[in-house]
Amino acid sequence: MRIGYVHSTDFPTVDANVVQVVQMCRAFAVHGHSVTLFIPRASAYPTDDVARTAAREMFGGELPFEIRFVPRVRLLGRLEVLGTVAGALKAIRQADLDLVYSRNPWTVLFLPRTGVPYVFEAHEERIHLRSRFLDSFLRSTIVKNSRKPSCALVVAISKALCGIWREFGVPEEKLLDAHDGVELELFHPSQSREDARRQLGIETTIPVVVYAGALKSDRGIDRMIRAAQELPEIEFYLAGGKENEIAHWKTESARIGVTNIHFPGRMPHREIPLWLAAADVLLMMWTWRVPTIRGCSPMKLFEYMAAGRLIVGPAFPTVCEVMDHGKEGILFEPDSQTGLIAALREAVTTLGDRTMPEAARKKVAENYTWRARTERILDALAERGIGKI
């Protein structure tokens, strides 16, 4: 099957949505399909070839799919995405595809007109955070178009989000829930912490907690800083974030005298496994202020499970769809500072017990790889008569 994946974020970057798209394209290709990614080139790269070379370096080698850069049409403000989508759809019409796949809601305005069956992957219930009108318009368009024959499937990234889109009006027979996944081969639980720390220049004799992800305020960074203040017997490493965010949180940490928290900065996705291997405990953090928290499926969760280290995190409903408290990790009540502190204290007292890390690795290996995810989607499409190789 010839699959076209349409995305509107500049490429290549280490943004989580781009990493997810690359992994999906890879997995579809591994199943034997011919995949083309239609995406705008990041302005940091002067030519398509330079951008493709950067992508190979960023994502760890040859990519088994074609990258076709589409023009980014400069329109006013957020309307710029419409120009990019329009450019991609023009290329799609010329590409002789069997299926178009996209997680960008703007594409659904146009996909029914291409004459090619499409899959829309829903990642949130709020489509547009800045405009209620656009949010309502896009959501109603997605629902309306889901009832047309050209819409093969609406994939929601969690059971909770699947239920939300069902309530919005997407037909039951068009819905599929499929959590995000992990490239299992990138993560090596057998790698020693000592070796990983030596490579990263981490010198400490006390437990190390690693958080890998965004440093936005709604991620609970302030809570982690306060936890570090209360738990001087632990070293905290918060890997990720933009330069201005890192500067802000360093200032906040210094202001209250916290010295056991470190911000190594943003890094290519291929370097994340080494940071996870260096940890005694892997910390997930979000707050109820994250706009997508009711239905999200964080890649961080599956990467942590694959890393084979003890996991601590908030018991949001979609996390609990995947992990069981006390079986695959230690969960605490969301937005509870006392719960966070108690969970971390429990974690560092049980580091010698490999039961939970091994259970987490086993569960993710059996259920949550990118290959398994795309296989579920392809099977659902085959049931609808689409895409048998």
N, C-alpha and C positions, 0 to 999 in steps of 0.2 A: 504494500500500500504506500502511496506517495502522500506524506503528511507535511503540511505547512504549519509552523508555529508562528503566530504573530505576537510580537511584544513591542512596547513603546518606550521602555527605559533605555537610555544610552548604553552602548555595548563597546568594549567590555568594562564592567565595574564589579566590585565585590559586594554590591548591594544584595541583600538576602533574596529579593524577588528575582534577580538575574541568576544567582546561583541555582535557585529552584528551577528556573526555565532551562538552564543548561543541563541539569540533571535529568529533567524530563525528556529533553531531546535525545540525550545519550541513551536513556533507557528504551525509548521507542526504537532507536536505531539498533540496539542490542537484540531486540526482538525480530530483526530482519527487515524493518521498514526503511524506506528512503525518506529522510527527514531534512527539511529546509527551514532554517530559522530566519524569519523576516524581521529585521530590527534596525533602528537607527544607529549610526556610528557615533561614538563619543567624540566630542570636539578635540579632546586631547591627542587624538591620533590623526595625522594628516592624510593618510591614505587607507583604503580598505585592507591592503596587504599588511600594513603596520598594525592595524587593529586586530587582524586575525592572528598575527604573531604574538601580540600581547595577550590575546585570549588563550592561546596554547600555554603560554608561560603562567598565566593566572590560574588556569584550571587544570594544570598538571598533564600536559601532553597533547597529542593529537585528538581532535574532536571528531567523532564519527558521523558528523552531519554537516550539511552545507550551511554556510552563513551568507545570507544575501542582504546586504545593507540597503536600506530604503532611505529616501531623502527625508530630512526633517524640515518640514515646511514651517517657516517662521510666521506664526499667527499670534494674536494678542493673548498674553497670559496663558491660562490653562487650555485655551483653545488650540494651542500648539499641538497637543496630542491628536486632535482631529486631522491635522495636516499629515502627521506621521502615519496614522491609521489609513488615511486615504491613499497615501503612497504605497503602503504595504498591500492594500487590496487591489490596486492596479497591477502590482507584480503577481498577485495570486491568480488573477484572471488569465495571466499569460503562462502560468506554470503547470497547467494540466494536473491538478491535485485531486486526490480521492477524499481528503479530509483536511479541514482547517481546525486548529486547536488554539485557544487563546484564553488568558486569564484577565485580559483587559476589557472592562465593560463597554468602552466606547466602540470596540469592534463589532459588538452585537447590533449596533445601529445599521451596519452595512453588510454583515456576513450573509443574511438571507438573500441578498441581491446577487451574490456571486454564483449561485447555482451549485455550490459545493456543500456537502453536509459538514456541519461544524459542531464542535464541543466547546461549551463555555465552562471554565473552571472558576467557581465562586470562592473568594477568599474573605469576604466580609459581608455583613448585613447592611452597613452604611456604605453606599457606593461613593458618594461625594460628601466629604466632611465639611466643606465650606459653604455649600449652597443646598438648602432644603429643596428648592425647585429642581436643581439638577439631580439630586439624590432620588427624588420621587420619579422624575422623568426617566432616568436610566434604569431604575429598578422595574418600573412598569413596562419599559421596552424589553428588558430581558425576559420578563414573565410572558409578555404577549408573544414575543418571537419564539419562546420555548415551546409554544403550542403548534408551531408551524412544522411541516415535514422536514425542512432543512436543518432544524435543530435535532441532532442525534442524541445529545446527552447534556445534562447540566451536572457537573461534578462539584460537590461541596467538600471542603477539606476537613470536615468533622461531622459526626452524627448530629451534634447540636446545630451546626450551621445548615445541615441538610433539612432538619426540622423547621428552621426559620424560613428557608426558601420554599418549603412545602406550604407553610402558612401564607407566604406571599402569593402563592398560586401556581407555582411550577408543577406540571402534572407528575403524579407519582411515578409513572412509567418512564419519565425522562430523568429522574433523579438517581444519583449514585453518591454515596459518601466514601471518601478515600483520603485518609490522613496522609500527610507528607511522609517522606522517607529519608533514607540515608544510603550513601555509598559505603557499604560495610568494609570494603577492602582498604579504605583510607585509614581505618582505626585499628590499632594494634594493642589490645589490652595487655599482652605479654611484655611490651616495652617497659623497662624499669623506670620508675619515677626519677631515680638518680641519674640515669642516662639522659632523660628528657630535660631535667633541670640543668645538667651540665651544658647541654647544647644551648639552652636559653639564658644561661648565666645567672640562674637562681641559686643563691647560697643561703640555706637556712636549715635549722635542725628541728623546727616546729612544723605542725601540720599546715598544708597549703590548700586554700580554697580558691578555685578558679571560676570566674564568670566570664563567658565569651558571648559578646553581643553588643547591641546598641547601648549608648549611654544617655538616652533621652530621659527626661525627668520622670515620665510616666512608667519607666522601668524599675523604679524603686532604688535608684542609685543612692539617694540620701539614706535610705534604710540600711543599705550595705555599709555605708560609711559609719553609721551609728553602731552597727553590729561590730565592725572592726574596733571601734572605740571601746566597746564593752567586752571584747574578746581579744585582749592583747596577746594571748597565747596562740593565736592563729595569724598566719600571713594571708592577705587577700590580694589576688591579682585580677583586675578587671580589664580583659583584653577586648579592644574594639573602640568605637566612638570616633567622632570627628575632632579635629584639633581644638576647636573652640570649646567643645564639650569637655574634653580632657583637661584643658586649662581651668575651666570652671570648677570641676570636681576636685582637682588638685588644690585649688585655692580654698574650697570648702573644707577639705580634709585638714589642711594646714591651719585653718582658722580655729578648729576645735582641737588641734594638737594630735591628730591621728597620724601615726608614722608607719603602721603595719598594713597600709593599703597602697597598691601600686597600679599604675596605668600604662601598660606597655604600648598601647596604641592600636590603630587599625592595621590589619594584615591581610594578605591574600588568603582565600579560603583553604588552600592546600596546606597552610601553616597551622591551622586550627588544631588538627589532631595532636601535634607535638605539645601544644599548651594543655590540652586535655590530659595527655599522658603524664604531664608533670604534676597533676593535682592529686591530693588525697581525697578531696571532696569537690564535686562539681555543683555549682549553685545556679539554679534558674531563678529569675526574678521578673515579675510583672506586677502591676497594680490594676485595680478595677478601672483606672483612668485610661488604660490602653483602649483605643476605640474598637479594636477587633477582638477583644478578649473573650467575648461570649462564644465565638465560633472558631477561633484560630487553631492552627495546627503547627506549632513552632518547630522548625527544623532542628533547633537547638536541642529539643527533647530527645529526638532520635539519635542525634550525634552523641549526646551524653550517654545514652543507653549503649551505643556501640563502643564507646571508649572503655568500658569495663571499670569505671570508677564509681564510688558511692555518690548518689545523687540526692540533693536536697532541693525542694521547690515548693511553691504554693499550690494548693489543691484546687485549682480552677477546674470547672467541669470538663473541659476538653482534655486537660492533662489527665484527669481521672478516667477518661475513656481509654487511655493507653496504659497508665501506670497504676498499680495498687500500692497504697501506703503499707509499708512494712514488708512488701514482697520484692518490689523492684527499686524502691527508694523511700526516702523519708519526706513526707508531705506535711505542710502546715497550713493553717487558715490564712487565706489571702489577706494582705494588708495588716497582718498582725506582727508587730515588732517583737513581742514576747514569744510568739510562735516561731519566728525566724531564729531568735537566739536559742530557744530550747532545741530546735531541730539541729542547729549547728553543733551545739554541745553534745547532743546524742550522737551525731555523726562521728565526731572526733574521738569518742569513747568506744566506737565499734569498728575502727579501721581494720582490725585484724580479721574480721569476719567477711568472707568473700561471697556470702550467700546472695545478698541483694544485687551487687554488681554483676555476678554471673547470671542471675535470673533475668536482669534487664538486657544483657547482651543476647541471651537465648531468645527472649521474646522479640526483640527488634530484628534479629536474624531470620526468624521464622515468619514474621508478619509485616515488617515495615521497611523493606528495601525499596529503592526506586524501581527495580525490576519487577518486584511483586506488585507495586502500585500500578505501574503501566499495564501489567498483565491483567489486573482486575478491570481496568478501563477498556482494554482491547477485547476482553471476553464479553463485557457488557455491550460493546459495539457489535461484536460478532452475532450476539443474540438478536440484534436489530438488523442483521443482514449487511453490516458494513465492515469491510476490512479484513476478510479472511485472506491470508497470504496464499 
